[in-house]
Amino acid sequence: MTLNRKCPLCRRPRSAEFTPFCSKSCKDRDLVRWLADGYALPGAPAIDEEEGKA
């Protein structure tokens, strides 16, 4: 197990205060990505209920 894990955004060493990030800046950047739908799981497109009705 590696104790010197890095920030997932900028790869600098993590800070205990902002784990798993290195700083408030990286923590905030990650939040903005979530809020802007910047993260997604690959898969088939969802069918809109109104589109599915004939």
Sequence and secondary structure as in RCSB ss.txt:
>XXXX:A:sequence
MTLNRKCPLCRRPRSAEFTPFCSKSCKDRDLVRWLADGYALPGAPAIDEEEGKA
>XXXX:A:secstr
  S  B TTT SB  GGGTTSSSHHHHHHHHHHHHTT           HHHH  
